[in-house]
Amino acid sequence: MARPDELTFAPLGGVGEIGMNLSIYGLGNRHQRAWLAVDLGVSFGDEEHLPGIDLIMPDVGFLEKQRDNLMGLVLTHAHEDHFGAIIDLWPKLKCPIYATQFSAALFEAKCAAERNPPKIPVTVVPSGGRIDVGPFTVEFIPVAHSIPESHALAIHTAVGTVLHTGDWKIDPTPIIGLPTDERRLRELGDAGVLALVGDSTNAVRDGRSPSETEVATTITKLVKAAKGRVAVTTFASNVARLKAVADAAKAANREVVVVGRAMERVVQVARECGYLDGVQNFRGADLYGHFPPDKVLALCTGSQGEPRAALARIANDDHPEVTLNKGDCVIFSSRTIPGNEKAVGAIVNGLVAQGVEVITDRTDLVHVSGHPRRDELRDMISWVRPQLLIPVHGEALHLSEHAKLARAAGVPKVLTCRNGDLVKLGPGDPGIIDELPAGRLYKDGTILEDAKSRAVVERRRMGFAGCAFVAIAMTEKGELADDPEVDLVGIPEKNVAGELFDDIVFDAVVSTVESLPRARRRDPDALAESVRRAVRGTINEHWGKKPLCLVHVLEV
């Protein structure tokens, strides 16, 4: 008798980390499976460890090989960590993409802002709709989150139903969009759910996440009380927050000025999709200076300390149109993403130094997370009653706390996995049955490189210890044809004794060449290696650091 189809799951990004989400579901047997991809996101480079790298993406090499069996890519919502890698990686996959209206429109606007984006067709699915993608039937179930049209996906197959939660929370009063659809989730639970693959971001936080409505109340109170100019920064994609800020401005008789391209883009898409109906028109940054201080509110990008965003430029006092003075106020309606603390701290300090009052969620309820805390995770488990729970979307601590909570809540089987693990969901006992290739790609300028890229490794080393360039011209007889050329980059000018490094290195090069046997001097590669070692050793002796060293040998 033929064995039944197997349903499998593998994260290729987003497990053991926050960001860069890519999950795949497989249906079939070991020899051939149909694959469904969910989300394709980025995470952001950090200058210290990855100098010059803006974006990190999941390596899709496995899916490229499986391209003929890849039925489609389904998007849960339009945050960068869930859809930011599509423009770069879709040309390798060329599969159909399915998303609801707002996500599709935001993606189209993102493509339009690129220089020459690939033509990427997206099929629009209604919220609450169902689509057949190969052997998978995918149902979009509305959930509350910090961007419109977030959806959990119920993936129905012959083997059973999986609930892939995406990013979600429980918010009965979300300001924009639908609350999490408890009725439909309970119905799924009644019908039987094989596995729940769930968001773990806030699994370490007790209680429940407050509502967007509570944040709106606080922002209105703060804006009304402000005497001078007010600037508010938040995630551009949080349309409910943009509406809350607009309503607060209206209540305080202030005009809203939008500052920053990402913010302008989201506002335009939100208006087109009807999410800002009835909200006053916003003004361009060029009109900011035309309003009296108590009649204007600037809505700015840059809540995460991004150096080129509006708020960083305002804090450095080099924004062409927007300035803040003593007695003005900036509200950070956002949470600092781990890793961005330094950059955000620099902006806060820059503003405070200008005499600006800075308000954050440390003192006032000006931000709430879009992810479920522990009581909300328990609610989801009680509604869906899965046979198996797999925590995703979190670092190791978040995943393990979510797993512990699920066991305590009585979930029969709980399994934690890592990027690349292929998990059998059913039929029969679940478990990790294989390892798929998984890794990272770095977006370096316009080029995609793998994690072992020479450029990234060398740039890190150069950042730490600089680089020495040496050029030597040799005659056929193995004599120096001229003085060596030495160029030092990122290396101190003088040693502790006040001697010039240029002279120290020059002497080291000459004495090394002269001390070598003639045969070795005639071998350009051997000569270059001897000089390279001598230069690094000499600099290390005088400085305590070994720079990169490039030696060029010319035969004259």
N, C-alpha and C positions, 0 to 999 in steps of 0.2 A: 504494500500500500504506500502511495506517495506521502511523504511527510508534509504536514501543513506548512503554510507560509509562516515565516518568522517576522515579528515586528521588532525593529531595533532602533536605538537612539544613539547619537554621538554628538557631543559638543566639540566644535573645532575652534571655539573662542568663547570667552565669557564665563568660564568656570575656573575658580582659583584666582579670579581677577574681576574688577568691575570695568566693563567696557568691552569693545571688540566682539559683540555677540554674533555667533553663528552656530545654529543647531541644525542637525540633519536627522531625518527619520527614514529608515529603510524598510521595505516590505519585499519579501522574497526569501531565497535561501542563499547559502554560502556562495554559490556560483553566479547568481544574478539577483540583483535587488533593484527595485525602483526607488529613487530617492526624492525626498521633499526637503527643501531647505527653508529654514525660518530665520529671517533677519540676516543682515550682512553689515556689521558696524565697524567703527574705528575706536581706538583709544588714542590718547594724545601723548606725544613724546615729551620727555623732560630734559631740558637743556644740560643738566648736570651729567646724566648718564648717556644721553643720545644727542650730542650737539648737532644742531642743524636738521633734526628729524621732527617734522610737524605731526605726522600721523603714523599710527601703527595699525596694521590690518591682519586679519587671519590669513594664513597661507591656504589657498584653495586648490593646491596641486592635486589632492585626492579627487575633488569634484570635477576638475578639468578632465582627468582620466575617465571619470564616470559620466561625462557630459551627455552621452546618448541616453543614459538612464535617469538623468536629472529632470524630473517632471515640471518643477517650477520653484520659484522663490516667493514666499509669502511674508509680508511685513506686518508686524504687530503694531508698530507706531513709528513716527517720523523723528525720533531723537537720533543724533549723530552716532551714538554707540550701538544703534540698531539698523541704521540705513546709510551711514556715512561712507561706506566702502564701495557702494554699488557702482558709482561712475568709473572708478579705477578697475574694479574686478569683473564687472559684468561682461566686458568683451572676451574674457577667458571662458565664460560659462554660457552666454547667449541663451539663457532659459527664459520662459515666460515669467513675468513678475505680477503679483496680485497685491493690491492695497486698497484701502478705502479712500474716499474723495480727498480729504485734507492731506493725507500722507502723499497721495499721488500729485496733488497740486504743489505741495512744498518741494517735492522731488523735481518737478518740472521747473520750478523757479530756481532751484539749486543748479540744475543743468544749464539753464539760460545764463547764469552768472559765470559759467566756465568759458574758457577761450574757444575751444572747439570740441564740445562734448560729443560722445558717441550717441547715435539715435537709439534711445532705450525705450521700447514700448512698455506701458504699464496698463494692466487691465483693472478697471475700477470696480470694486465690489461694495455693495451697500452694507452699512453697519447692521449687524445681525444676520447678514446674508450667508449663503452656503455655496461653495464651488467644488466641482470635481477636478482634482489634479491627479491624473493617472489613476492609480487604485486608491487614492486618499480622497475622502470628502472632508473639506475644511470648513468649519463654521466659525464666523467672527462674533465673539460674545463681548459686548461693551463692558469695559472696566474703567473706573476713575483712575486718572494719572495726571501728571503735570503738563500734558499736551493734549489737544483735542483728538478724538477718535483713536484712543488706545483700545486694543482688543486682546483678550485671551483667545486662544485658538483651540477649539475642540476638534481633534483630528480623528475622524471615524474611519476604522478599517475593519476588514473581515476578522482580524484577530482580537480587536477591542478598541476602546476609545481612550485617547490620551488627551489630557488637558494641559496645554502649554500656556502658562499664565501670562507670559510677557511681563512687563512692568505694570503694577497695579497697586491700588489701596482701596479701602472702603471709605467713601466720602458721601454721606447722604445729601450734602448740599454743595455740589462741585462748582457752582457759578456758570461754567460752560460745559456743554456736553452731558452725557448720560451718567448716572451713578452706576456702580458695579451691579451687574444684572444677577442679583441673588436668586431670583425665581428660576432663571434658566440654569444656573449652576446647580441648584437643588434638584431640578429635573434630571440633569446629567447624572448626578449622584444616585438618584432613584433608579436610573436605567443601568447604572454600573460603569465605573471608570477604572480602567486597567492601571493607569499611571498618571500622576500629577507631577509635572516638571515645573518647579516654581521658584519665583523671585526670592532671594535671601538677603537683599541689601540691608534691611533693617532688622534682621533676625536677632540682633543683640539688644534691641531696644524694647523695653516693657511697655505695656498699655496699647494705646491707639494713637494714630497720627491725627492731629487736629484737622479741621476742615478749612478749605480755601475761604469759606465765608468768614471765618474768624480772623484770618489774615486781612481780608478786605476791610473789616471793621477797624482793625489796628491802623492800617495805612491811612484810612480816612481821618481818623483822630489825629495822627501825626501831621498830615498835610494841612489840615485845618489850623493846627496850632503853630505852624511854621510862620515866621515873620518875613524872612528873605526868600531867596530862590530855593527851589527844591529840585534835587535830582534823585531819580530812583533807578537802580540797576537791578536787573533780574535776568534769568535765562530767556532769551528772545522767544523761544518756542512755547513759553508758558502763557498761552493766550488768555486764560482765566485771570492770571495776575495782571496782564496788560489791561484787561477790562476793569479790574479792581482799581488800578492806578488811575485810569481815565475817569472812573466814577468819583474817586476821591478828589481829583483835580476839579471836576465839575462842581462838586459840593463846596469847594473852596474858591470858586470863580477863577480858576487858573486855566490857561491854554496848555495843551500837551504838545511838546516839541519832541520829535523822534530823532535820536542821534545814534547813528551806526547802521551800516548796510544790512547786517543780519536782522536787525529789528525792523527796518523798513520792509524787508522781504516778507517776514512773517505777518506783519500788519496787513500788507497787500493781499496775501493768500487768505488770511482769516476773514478779511472783508469780502473777498470773492466767494468764500464758502458760507457766508452768512453768520459767522461767529461774532462779528462786531456790529450787528444790526442795532440801530438806535444809539450807538456810541458816537460822540461828536467826532468831526474830522480832526485829524492830527496835523500839526504844522511841520514844515521842514526846518532843519537846523539853522538855515540862513535867516530865519525870522526870530531866532532866540533873543537877540539883542534889542528887538523892537518892543518887547513887552516890559512893563515895570517889574521889579524883582518879586513883588507879591502876587503877580498875575501870570507866572509861568512855572511849568514843571517840565524838566527834561527827563525823558525816558531813554536810558543809555545802555548800550552793550558794554561788556567788560567786567561782569560780576566775578569772573574767575581770574582776574589779573592779567588777561591777555594783553601783551605789550602794545599791539597795534589797535586795540579797541578804543572806543570813545572815552571811557572813564580813565584809562591810563594816561591818555593825552591831556585830559582835563586836570588830573592830579599833578602832571608835570608842567601844567600851565602852558602847553603848546598846542591846544586845540584851536583851529582857525576861527571857530564861531562861538564856542561855548566856554565861558569862564565862571568860576565861583569865587566868592569873596568871603571875608570874615562875617560870620553870622548866618551864612547859608547852610543848607543841610543836605546830606546825602544819605539815602536809605538803601542799605544792601538787602534787597528782598530775595535772598539766595543763601545757599549753604556753600561753603568752600569745599570743593572736591579735594579729597586727600592728594597731596602732591603740589597743590596750588597755594598752600598757606603763605609761602615766602612772597610770591608775586602779589597776592591780595594784601598782605601786610604792608608791602612797599607802597601800594596805592593809598591805603588807609593813612599811613604815616604822612604821605605827600599832601593829602587833603587836610589832615589835622594841622600840619605845619602852616597851611594857608589860613587857619582859623575857622575851618569848616567843621560843623558838627556832624559826626558819623554815627548812624544808628544801625545796629546789626541784630541778628536773632539772639545774641547773648543777653540783650536787655529787653527786647520787645518781640511780640509774636508777629514778625514781619515775613516769616517764611515757614512753610511746612513741606515736608518731604512728600514725594509722590509714591513712596514705597510702603508696604505694610509692616507695622510693628507686630509684636508677638501675639496680641489678642486677635488681630486681624488674620494672622496666619492660622490661628486655631479655628476661627470662623470658617475660613476657606476649606480647611480639612473636614470640618463637621458638615459642610454643605455637600462636598464632593465625595467624601468617604472613599478615597482611592485605595486600591489593593497595594500599590507601590508608590512611594514618593522619592523623587530625585531633586535635591536642592541644586539650583544653578544661580547664576548672576550674583556672585559674591566672592570674596576672598576666603581662604581656608577657614578662618574663624567663623565667618557668617554661615558657611555651608555646614560646619559641624554643629553650630547652635540650632540651625533650622532642622537638621537631622535629629538632634536630641529632642527638640520640641515635638516633632512628628511622632517619634517613638512614644513619648509620654502621652500624646493625644490618641494613641491606640492604632496608628497606621500599621497594618500587618508586616509590610516590608519597607525598609528604608535603605537607600543605596547612595553613597557618595562616589563621585567619579571625577576624573580629570580630563582636560582637553585631550582629545584623541582616543579616549576609551570608547569602544563599541559595546553598548549595553543591550543585551537581549531583554525585551520587555515581556514577551510572551510568544506562543503559549508556554505553559510550564513555568518552572522556577526562573526568576530574573537573575541576571548576573553579567559581569564583564566577560565577553567572549573573545575579544580581539583588540588590537590597537591599530588605529588608522594614523597615517602621517598627519601631524598637526604642527603648526609653527607660526612664525610671524613674518610679515613683510613690512619693510620700512618705506614710507614715502619720503624720498630725499629730493627736494626740488620737484622736478617733473618725472623722476625715475623711481621705479619700484625695485627695491633690493631685498635680498633675504637677510636674515638676522646675522649671518656670518660675514656680511659685506665688509670688504677691506676698508672702504671709505669710512664707515662708522667707527671701526676699531681704531684706525689710524688717527682719526679726528679726535677721539677721546685721548689718545696718547699725546697728540700734539698739544691739546688743551692743558695737559698736565705738565709736560716738560719741553715743549717747543720743538724746533727742528733745525738741524745743521745741514747746509748744502755745501758740498766741496766739489770743485772741478779741477782736474789735473791734466796737463798736456805732457805726453811722453814722446821721446824720439824712438826711432827703431832700435837704437842701442840700449834703450832702457834708462835714459837720463831724463831729468826734468827739462822740458823745452822752455818753460817759463815759470814764474812764481805761481803757486796754486791760488785759486780764487776761493775765498771762504765767505759764506753768507749765513748769518745766524738769525733765526726768527723765534721770538718768544723766549730768548735766553738772556739773562742779565748782562749788562754792559761790562761790569767789572766783578772780579772775585773779592773775597773778604780783604785781601791785602791791597786792593785797589788796582790790580793788573787787568788790562783789557782782555776780555775773552777772545776777541778777534785775534790778538797776538798769540795768546796761549794755544789756540786751535791751529793757527798758521804754523807755529813752531812744531806742534805735534805731528802735523801732516808731513812737513819737510823731513823731520828726523825719522819718521816711520818709513818714508820712501827710501831714504838714504841707507837705512839699516837693513833693507831687504836684499837677499841675493839677487843677482842680475836676472836670472831665469824667472824669478817670481815677479820682478818688475815688468818683464815683457808680457806677462799674462794679465790682461786688463781686469778680468774677474777676480783673480787672486789678489791683485794689487788693491782693487776697490774694497774687498772684504777686510784686508789688513788695515787700511786707512779708516774704514768705518768703525772697526773695533777700537782702534787707538783713539779716535775722536770721542767716541762715547765714554771710554774709560777715563780720558783726560778731563772731560767736562764733569763727569761724576765725581772725580777726585777733588775738583775745585768747588763744586756746587751741591753735590749730594743727590743729583738727579741725572738720569740718562735720557737724552732727547732722541727723537727719531733722527737718523742720519742718512742722507742720500749722497752717494759719491759717483761722480761722472768722470770717466777716464777717456781722454781724447788721444788718439795715436796720430802724431804729426809726421 
